Amino acid sequence: EDVENLKKAARAYLHPEVGVRVEDTTLFGRNYFERPSAPEVETFEEAEERAKILAEAAALKQLASDYMHPEVGVKTTDPTLFGRNYFNRYSAPETDEDEFADERAEILAEAAALKKSAVAYMHPEVGVCSEDATLFGRNYFERASAPDVESMEEAEEKAKILAEAAALKHLARDYMHPEV
């Protein structure tokens, strides 16, 4: 009898697709995964779709970072990637006469200045550094001839006074014109 029970248990373990056959009608089981109050479980297709969406979002984030910070440059860790410089090879034709070289130098200097300006525009938190001691700025808000700026308390007091004056005006109008 023990051997028969072990054989039955081994068969049930090795063949779960068969299911459980119950001979006693009073036995039952509850499925906790398919009840109406069970938490929703995503299907395999939904999980794959979510993984694709997250991968696309990560790629878009990387592209946005590359776009917003061009000063970082391109980095690679793949040793099979390489580039060939066709301009500095021995068989390259002679390039640039003096006038073109000067013009190219001017263009490159302007491009460097534009890049510096773009970086300063995109990163205002960096601040401004000055090496010239003759440069200065004038504060138009704290100079002696600047109009007085009222404090918060003064502004609140002014608002209260104006509100009281408006109420008094309304009362005076009501007193002078009771028919209205």
Disulfide bonds with the S-S distance in Angstrom:
none
